[in-house]
Amino acid sequence: MKLLGVDPFYMRYFAKADLTIIGEDKTVHESGNMIYEFNYMGKSDPRAHLK
């Protein structure tokens, strides 16, 4: 991957989560463990306009 100019790695976070979906005739509530995982390419992208 270094040859492509990127230095990727994965980040993973664990958390307790609550989700409520409210419909016209039904509401569903769930709670439990959440895994949030994403790939970080390790290089800034000037097109994103972030500092």
N, CA, C and O atoms as a Tripos MOL2 file, in Angstrom:
@<TRIPOS>MOLECULE
protein
  204   203    51     0     0
PROTEIN
NO_CHARGES

@<TRIPOS>ATOM
      1 N           0.8160   -1.2030    0.0000 N.3       1 MET1
      2 CA          0.0000    0.0000    0.0000 C.3       1 MET1
      3 C           0.8550    1.2610    0.0000 C.2       1 MET1
      4 O           0.4220    2.3060   -0.4840 O.2       1 MET1
      5 N           2.0560    1.1680    0.5350 N.am      2 LYS2
      6 CA          2.9260    2.3430    0.5440 C.3       2 LYS2
      7 C           3.2160    2.8140   -0.8850 C.2       2 LYS2
      8 O           3.4110    4.0060   -1.1230 O.2       2 LYS2
      9 N           3.2440    1.8790   -1.8240 N.am      3 LEU3
     10 CA          3.4990    2.2500   -3.2130 C.3       3 LEU3
     11 C           2.3760    3.1030   -3.7900 C.2       3 LEU3
     12 O           2.5930    3.8680   -4.7290 O.2       3 LEU3
     13 N           1.1830    2.9720   -3.2340 N.am      4 LEU4
     14 CA          0.0410    3.7670   -3.6830 C.3       4 LEU4
     15 C          -0.0250    5.1240   -2.9850 C.2       4 LEU4
     16 O          -0.9040    5.9300   -3.2910 O.2       4 LEU4
     17 N           0.8880    5.3850   -2.0570 N.am      5 GLY5
     18 CA          0.8900    6.6590   -1.3460 C.3       5 GLY5
     19 C          -0.0710    6.7120   -0.1780 C.2       5 GLY5
     20 O          -0.4350    7.7970    0.2760 O.2       5 GLY5
     21 N          -0.4860    5.5610    0.3110 N.am      6 VAL6
     22 CA         -1.3790    5.5290    1.4670 C.3       6 VAL6
     23 C          -0.7460    4.6760    2.5620 C.2       6 VAL6
     24 O           0.1450    3.8670    2.3030 O.2       6 VAL6
     25 N          -1.2220    4.8730    3.7790 N.am      7 ASP7
     26 CA         -0.7240    4.1250    4.9320 C.3       7 ASP7
     27 C          -1.9300    3.7160    5.7770 C.2       7 ASP7
     28 O          -2.1410    4.2670    6.8570 O.2       7 ASP7
     29 N          -2.7300    2.7460    5.2910 N.am      8 PRO8
     30 CA         -4.0160    2.4610    5.9320 C.3       8 PRO8
     31 C          -3.9030    1.6860    7.2420 C.2       8 PRO8
     32 O          -2.9700    0.9120    7.4540 O.2       8 PRO8
     33 N          -4.8770    1.9160    8.1060 N.am      9 PHE9
     34 CA         -5.0870    1.0710    9.2760 C.3       9 PHE9
     35 C          -6.5470    1.1920    9.6820 C.2       9 PHE9
     36 O          -7.2510    2.1000    9.2400 O.2       9 PHE9
     37 N          -6.9910    0.2820   10.5150 N.am     10 TYR10
     38 CA         -8.3830    0.2630   10.9560 C.3      10 TYR10
     39 C          -8.4810    0.7120   12.4000 C.2      10 TYR10
     40 O          -7.6320    0.3900   13.2320 O.2      10 TYR10
     41 N          -9.5320    1.4610   12.6770 N.am     11 MET11
     42 CA         -9.8360    1.8790   14.0450 C.3      11 MET11
     43 C         -11.1460    1.2060   14.4310 C.2      11 MET11
     44 O         -12.0440    1.0520   13.6040 O.2      11 MET11
     45 N         -11.2430    0.8120   15.6770 N.am     12 ARG12
     46 CA        -12.4590    0.1690   16.1550 C.3      12 ARG12
     47 C         -12.7990    0.6990   17.5420 C.2      12 ARG12
     48 O         -11.9470    0.7480   18.4290 O.2      12 ARG12
     49 N         -14.0480    1.0920   17.7140 N.am     13 TYR13
     50 CA        -14.5460    1.5740   18.9980 C.3      13 TYR13
     51 C         -15.7260    0.7040   19.4120 C.2      13 TYR13
     52 O         -16.5000    0.2520   18.5680 O.2      13 TYR13
     53 N         -15.8560    0.4750   20.6940 N.am     14 PHE14
     54 CA        -16.9790   -0.2640   21.2550 C.3      14 PHE14
     55 C         -17.7700    0.6820   22.1560 C.2      14 PHE14
     56 O         -17.1860    1.5020   22.8650 O.2      14 PHE14
     57 N         -19.0930    0.5680   22.1270 N.am     15 ALA15
     58 CA        -19.9320    1.4310   22.9490 C.3      15 ALA15
     59 C         -21.2770    0.7670   23.1990 C.2      15 ALA15
     60 O         -21.6660   -0.1570   22.4830 O.2      15 ALA15
     61 N         -21.9770    1.2360   24.2040 N.am     16 LYS16
     62 CA        -23.3720    0.8650   24.4270 C.3      16 LYS16
     63 C         -24.2120    1.7880   23.5520 C.2      16 LYS16
     64 O         -23.9250    2.9810   23.4550 O.2      16 LYS16
     65 N         -25.2410    1.2470   22.9170 N.am     17 ALA17
     66 CA        -26.0340    2.0570   21.9880 C.3      17 ALA17
     67 C         -27.5180    1.8200   22.2070 C.2      17 ALA17
     68 O         -27.9360    0.7430   22.6330 O.2      17 ALA17
     69 N         -28.3030    2.8370   21.9100 N.am     18 ASP18
     70 CA        -29.7610    2.7610   21.9030 C.3      18 ASP18
     71 C         -30.2500    3.2360   20.5390 C.2      18 ASP18
     72 O         -29.7550    4.2260   20.0020 O.2      18 ASP18
     73 N         -31.2170    2.5280   19.9920 N.am     19 LEU19
     74 CA        -31.7980    2.8860   18.6990 C.3      19 LEU19
     75 C         -33.3010    2.8120   18.8090 C.2      19 LEU19
     76 O         -33.8500    1.8010   19.2470 O.2      19 LEU19
     77 N         -33.9740    3.8840   18.4120 N.am     20 THR20
     78 CA        -35.4270    3.9090   18.3870 C.3      20 THR20
     79 C         -35.8850    4.2790   16.9820 C.2      20 THR20
     80 O         -35.4840    5.3100   16.4410 O.2      20 THR20
     81 N         -36.7140    3.4430   16.4030 N.am     21 ILE21
     82 CA        -37.2940    3.7160   15.0880 C.3      21 ILE21
     83 C         -38.7840    3.9100   15.2950 C.2      21 ILE21
     84 O         -39.4770    3.0250   15.7980 O.2      21 ILE21
     85 N         -39.2640    5.0760   14.9020 N.am     22 ILE22
     86 CA        -40.6720    5.4210   15.0900 C.3      22 ILE22
     87 C         -41.3550    5.4150   13.7300 C.2      22 ILE22
     88 O         -41.0330    6.2190   12.8550 O.2      22 ILE22
     89 N         -42.2950    4.5040   13.5660 N.am     23 GLY23
     90 CA        -43.0650    4.4160   12.3330 C.3      23 GLY23
     91 C         -44.4590    4.9660   12.5380 C.2      23 GLY23
     92 O         -44.7960    5.4480   13.6190 O.2      23 GLY23
     93 N         -45.2600    4.8930   11.5020 N.am     24 GLU24
     94 CA        -46.6240    5.4250   11.5870 C.3      24 GLU24
     95 C         -47.4700    4.6540   12.5960 C.2      24 GLU24
     96 O         -48.2740    5.2410   13.3200 O.2      24 GLU24
     97 N         -47.2850    3.3340   12.6380 N.am     25 ASP25
     98 CA        -48.1140    2.5350   13.5390 C.3      25 ASP25
     99 C         -47.3130    1.6530   14.4950 C.2      25 ASP25
    100 O         -47.8920    0.8380   15.2150 O.2      25 ASP25
    101 N         -45.9950    1.8060   14.5100 N.am     26 LYS26
    102 CA        -45.1720    0.9420   15.3440 C.3      26 LYS26
    103 C         -43.8770    1.6540   15.7260 C.2      26 LYS26
    104 O         -43.2830    2.3640   14.9150 O.2      26 LYS26
    105 N         -43.4510    1.4560   16.9610 N.am     27 THR27
    106 CA        -42.1700    1.9690   17.4410 C.3      27 THR27
    107 C         -41.3320    0.7940   17.9080 C.2      27 THR27
    108 O         -41.8020   -0.0630   18.6570 O.2      27 THR27
    109 N         -40.0900    0.7630   17.4590 N.am     28 VAL28
    110 CA        -39.1740   -0.3170   17.8370 C.3      28 VAL28
    111 C         -37.9920    0.3040   18.5650 C.2      28 VAL28
    112 O         -37.3920    1.2700   18.0930 O.2      28 VAL28
    113 N         -37.6650   -0.2640   19.7220 N.am     29 HIS29
    114 CA        -36.5190    0.2200   20.5010 C.3      29 HIS29
    115 C         -35.5840   -0.9510   20.7660 C.2      29 HIS29
    116 O         -35.9980   -1.9910   21.2760 O.2      29 HIS29
    117 N         -34.3290   -0.7650   20.4140 N.am     30 GLU30
    118 CA        -33.3120   -1.7840   20.6610 C.3      30 GLU30
    119 C         -32.1440   -1.1280   21.3790 C.2      30 GLU30
    120 O         -31.8850    0.0600   21.1900 O.2      30 GLU30
    121 N         -31.4410   -1.8920   22.1990 N.am     31 SER31
    122 CA        -30.2360   -1.3920   22.8540 C.3      31 SER31
    123 C         -29.2560   -2.5420   22.9990 C.2      31 SER31
    124 O         -29.6450   -3.7080   23.0690 O.2      31 SER31
    125 N         -27.9860   -2.1940   23.0440 N.am     32 GLY32
    126 CA        -26.9700   -3.2190   23.1830 C.3      32 GLY32
    127 C         -25.5990   -2.6820   22.8120 C.2      32 GLY32
    128 O         -25.3760   -1.4710   22.7850 O.2      32 GLY32
    129 N         -24.6920   -3.5920   22.5280 N.am     33 ASN33
    130 CA        -23.3260   -3.2150   22.1860 C.3      33 ASN33
    131 C         -23.2380   -2.7910   20.7210 C.2      33 ASN33
    132 O         -23.8890   -3.3690   19.8510 O.2      33 ASN33
    133 N         -22.4280   -1.7820   20.4700 N.am     34 MET34
    134 CA        -22.2160   -1.2810   19.1240 C.3      34 MET34
    135 C         -20.7280   -1.3550   18.8160 C.2      34 MET34
    136 O         -19.9000   -1.0660   19.6800 O.2      34 MET34
    137 N         -20.3870   -1.7340   17.6090 N.am     35 ILE35
    138 CA        -19.0060   -1.6870   17.1340 C.3      35 ILE35
    139 C         -18.9550   -0.6740   15.9980 C.2      35 ILE35
    140 O         -19.6710   -0.8080   15.0060 O.2      35 ILE35
    141 N         -18.1140    0.3300   16.1440 N.am     36 TYR36
    142 CA        -17.9260    1.3420   15.1210 C.3      36 TYR36
    143 C         -16.5310    1.1420   14.5730 C.2      36 TYR36
    144 O         -15.5490    1.3070   15.2960 O.2      36 TYR36
    145 N         -16.4310    0.7890   13.3090 N.am     37 GLU37
    146 CA        -15.1360    0.4810   12.7240 C.3      37 GLU37
    147 C         -14.9870    1.2310   11.3980 C.2      37 GLU37
    148 O         -15.9220    1.2870   10.5990 O.2      37 GLU37
    149 N         -13.8150    1.7980   11.1780 N.am     38 PHE38
    150 CA        -13.5860    2.4600    9.9030 C.3      38 PHE38
    151 C         -12.1210    2.3540    9.5080 C.2      38 PHE38
    152 O         -11.2400    2.1420   10.3420 O.2      38 PHE38
    153 N         -11.8940    2.5060    8.2240 N.am     39 ASN39
    154 CA        -10.5630    2.4620    7.6510 C.3      39 ASN39
    155 C         -10.0380    3.8820    7.5180 C.2      39 ASN39
    156 O         -10.7050    4.7370    6.9350 O.2      39 ASN39
    157 N          -8.8650    4.1370    8.0450 N.am     40 TYR40
    158 CA         -8.2210    5.4350    7.9170 C.3      40 TYR40
    159 C          -7.0410    5.2650    6.9660 C.2      40 TYR40
    160 O          -6.1540    4.4520    7.2250 O.2      40 TYR40
    161 N          -7.0180    6.0060    5.8910 N.am     41 MET41
    162 CA         -5.9940    5.8230    4.8660 C.3      41 MET41
    163 C          -4.6440    6.4440    5.2460 C.2      41 MET41
    164 O          -3.6410    6.1750    4.5850 O.2      41 MET41
    165 N          -4.6050    7.2570    6.2830 N.am     42 GLY42
    166 CA         -3.3340    7.7330    6.8110 C.3      42 GLY42
    167 C          -2.7180    8.9010    6.0740 C.2      42 GLY42
    168 O          -1.6400    9.3590    6.4530 O.2      42 GLY42
    169 N          -3.3550    9.3900    5.0520 N.am     43 LYS43
    170 CA         -2.8380   10.5340    4.3120 C.3      43 LYS43
    171 C          -3.9570   11.5500    4.1710 C.2      43 LYS43
    172 O          -5.1170   11.1880    3.9740 O.2      43 LYS43
    173 N          -3.6050   12.8120    4.2720 N.am     44 SER44
    174 CA         -4.6400   13.8390    4.1040 C.3      44 SER44
    175 C          -5.0080   13.9590    2.6360 C.2      44 SER44
    176 O          -4.1870   13.7130    1.7520 O.2      44 SER44
    177 N          -6.2500   14.3390    2.3900 N.am     45 ASP45
    178 CA         -6.7640   14.5040    1.0380 C.3      45 ASP45
    179 C          -7.1000   15.9780    0.8450 C.2      45 ASP45
    180 O          -8.0630   16.4580    1.4430 O.2      45 ASP45
    181 N          -6.3490   16.7080    0.0400 N.am     46 PRO46
    182 CA         -6.5870   18.1390   -0.1260 C.3      46 PRO46
    183 C          -7.9810   18.4330   -0.6900 C.2      46 PRO46
    184 O          -8.4850   19.5450   -0.5290 O.2      46 PRO46
    185 N          -8.6030   17.4640   -1.3400 N.am     47 ARG47
    186 CA         -9.9480   17.6710   -1.8720 C.3      47 ARG47
    187 C         -10.9960   17.7490   -0.7800 C.2      47 ARG47
    188 O         -12.0970   18.2460   -1.0170 O.2      47 ARG47
    189 N         -10.6690   17.2570    0.4380 N.am     48 ALA48
    190 CA        -11.6460   17.2530    1.5320 C.3      48 ALA48
    191 C         -11.7290   18.6080    2.2370 C.2      48 ALA48
    192 O         -12.6780   18.8570    2.9800 O.2      48 ALA48
    193 N         -10.7490   19.4850    2.0150 N.am     49 HIS49
    194 CA        -10.7110   20.8180    2.6320 C.3      49 HIS49
    195 C         -10.8010   20.7560    4.1480 C.2      49 HIS49
    196 O         -11.5010   21.5580    4.7650 O.2      49 HIS49
    197 N         -10.0920   19.8010    4.7530 N.am     50 LEU50
    198 CA        -10.0320   19.6560    6.2080 C.3      50 LEU50
    199 C          -8.6470   20.0070    6.6890 C.2      50 LEU50
    200 O          -7.6590   19.7990    5.9850 O.2      50 LEU50
    201 N          -8.5790   20.5440    7.9040 N.am     51 LYS51
    202 CA         -7.2820   20.8840    8.4920 C.3      51 LYS51
    203 C          -6.9790   19.9710    9.6340 C.2      51 LYS51
    204 O          -5.9280   20.0960   10.2630 O.2      51 LYS51
@<TRIPOS>BOND
     1     1     2 1
     2     2     3 1
     3     3     4 2
     4     3     5 am
     5     5     6 1
     6     6     7 1
     7     7     8 2
     8     7     9 am
     9     9    10 1
    10    10    11 1
    11    11    12 2
    12    11    13 am
    13    13    14 1
    14    14    15 1
    15    15    16 2
    16    15    17 am
    17    17    18 1
    18    18    19 1
    19    19    20 2
    20    19    21 am
    21    21    22 1
    22    22    23 1
    23    23    24 2
    24    23    25 am
    25    25    26 1
    26    26    27 1
    27    27    28 2
    28    27    29 am
    29    29    30 1
    30    30    31 1
    31    31    32 2
    32    31    33 am
    33    33    34 1
    34    34    35 1
    35    35    36 2
    36    35    37 am
    37    37    38 1
    38    38    39 1
    39    39    40 2
    40    39    41 am
    41    41    42 1
    42    42    43 1
    43    43    44 2
    44    43    45 am
    45    45    46 1
    46    46    47 1
    47    47    48 2
    48    47    49 am
    49    49    50 1
    50    50    51 1
    51    51    52 2
    52    51    53 am
    53    53    54 1
    54    54    55 1
    55    55    56 2
    56    55    57 am
    57    57    58 1
    58    58    59 1
    59    59    60 2
    60    59    61 am
    61    61    62 1
    62    62    63 1
    63    63    64 2
    64    63    65 am
    65    65    66 1
    66    66    67 1
    67    67    68 2
    68    67    69 am
    69    69    70 1
    70    70    71 1
    71    71    72 2
    72    71    73 am
    73    73    74 1
    74    74    75 1
    75    75    76 2
    76    75    77 am
    77    77    78 1
    78    78    79 1
    79    79    80 2
    80    79    81 am
    81    81    82 1
    82    82    83 1
    83    83    84 2
    84    83    85 am
    85    85    86 1
    86    86    87 1
    87    87    88 2
    88    87    89 am
    89    89    90 1
    90    90    91 1
    91    91    92 2
    92    91    93 am
    93    93    94 1
    94    94    95 1
    95    95    96 2
    96    95    97 am
    97    97    98 1
    98    98    99 1
    99    99   100 2
   100    99   101 am
   101   101   102 1
   102   102   103 1
   103   103   104 2
   104   103   105 am
   105   105   106 1
   106   106   107 1
   107   107   108 2
   108   107   109 am
   109   109   110 1
   110   110   111 1
   111   111   112 2
   112   111   113 am
   113   113   114 1
   114   114   115 1
   115   115   116 2
   116   115   117 am
   117   117   118 1
   118   118   119 1
   119   119   120 2
   120   119   121 am
   121   121   122 1
   122   122   123 1
   123   123   124 2
   124   123   125 am
   125   125   126 1
   126   126   127 1
   127   127   128 2
   128   127   129 am
   129   129   130 1
   130   130   131 1
   131   131   132 2
   132   131   133 am
   133   133   134 1
   134   134   135 1
   135   135   136 2
   136   135   137 am
   137   137   138 1
   138   138   139 1
   139   139   140 2
   140   139   141 am
   141   141   142 1
   142   142   143 1
   143   143   144 2
   144   143   145 am
   145   145   146 1
   146   146   147 1
   147   147   148 2
   148   147   149 am
   149   149   150 1
   150   150   151 1
   151   151   152 2
   152   151   153 am
   153   153   154 1
   154   154   155 1
   155   155   156 2
   156   155   157 am
   157   157   158 1
   158   158   159 1
   159   159   160 2
   160   159   161 am
   161   161   162 1
   162   162   163 1
   163   163   164 2
   164   163   165 am
   165   165   166 1
   166   166   167 1
   167   167   168 2
   168   167   169 am
   169   169   170 1
   170   170   171 1
   171   171   172 2
   172   171   173 am
   173   173   174 1
   174   174   175 1
   175   175   176 2
   176   175   177 am
   177   177   178 1
   178   178   179 1
   179   179   180 2
   180   179   181 am
   181   181   182 1
   182   182   183 1
   183   183   184 2
   184   183   185 am
   185   185   186 1
   186   186   187 1
   187   187   188 2
   188   187   189 am
   189   189   190 1
   190   190   191 1
   191   191   192 2
   192   191   193 am
   193   193   194 1
   194   194   195 1
   195   195   196 2
   196   195   197 am
   197   197   198 1
   198   198   199 1
   199   199   200 2
   200   199   201 am
   201   201   202 1
   202   202   203 1
   203   203   204 2
@<TRIPOS>SUBSTRUCTURE
     1 MET1         2 RESIDUE 1 A MET
     2 LYS2         6 RESIDUE 1 A LYS
     3 LEU3        10 RESIDUE 1 A LEU
     4 LEU4        14 RESIDUE 1 A LEU
     5 GLY5        18 RESIDUE 1 A GLY
     6 VAL6        22 RESIDUE 1 A VAL
     7 ASP7        26 RESIDUE 1 A ASP
     8 PRO8        30 RESIDUE 1 A PRO
     9 PHE9        34 RESIDUE 1 A PHE
    10 TYR10       38 RESIDUE 1 A TYR
    11 MET11       42 RESIDUE 1 A MET
    12 ARG12       46 RESIDUE 1 A ARG
    13 TYR13       50 RESIDUE 1 A TYR
    14 PHE14       54 RESIDUE 1 A PHE
    15 ALA15       58 RESIDUE 1 A ALA
    16 LYS16       62 RESIDUE 1 A LYS
    17 ALA17       66 RESIDUE 1 A ALA
    18 ASP18       70 RESIDUE 1 A ASP
    19 LEU19       74 RESIDUE 1 A LEU
    20 THR20       78 RESIDUE 1 A THR
    21 ILE21       82 RESIDUE 1 A ILE
    22 ILE22       86 RESIDUE 1 A ILE
    23 GLY23       90 RESIDUE 1 A GLY
    24 GLU24       94 RESIDUE 1 A GLU
    25 ASP25       98 RESIDUE 1 A ASP
    26 LYS26      102 RESIDUE 1 A LYS
    27 THR27      106 RESIDUE 1 A THR
    28 VAL28      110 RESIDUE 1 A VAL
    29 HIS29      114 RESIDUE 1 A HIS
    30 GLU30      118 RESIDUE 1 A GLU
    31 SER31      122 RESIDUE 1 A SER
    32 GLY32      126 RESIDUE 1 A GLY
    33 ASN33      130 RESIDUE 1 A ASN
    34 MET34      134 RESIDUE 1 A MET
    35 ILE35      138 RESIDUE 1 A ILE
    36 TYR36      142 RESIDUE 1 A TYR
    37 GLU37      146 RESIDUE 1 A GLU
    38 PHE38      150 RESIDUE 1 A PHE
    39 ASN39      154 RESIDUE 1 A ASN
    40 TYR40      158 RESIDUE 1 A TYR
    41 MET41      162 RESIDUE 1 A MET
    42 GLY42      166 RESIDUE 1 A GLY
    43 LYS43      170 RESIDUE 1 A LYS
    44 SER44      174 RESIDUE 1 A SER
    45 ASP45      178 RESIDUE 1 A ASP
    46 PRO46      182 RESIDUE 1 A PRO
    47 ARG47      186 RESIDUE 1 A ARG
    48 ALA48      190 RESIDUE 1 A ALA
    49 HIS49      194 RESIDUE 1 A HIS
    50 LEU50      198 RESIDUE 1 A LEU
    51 LYS51      202 RESIDUE 1 A LYS
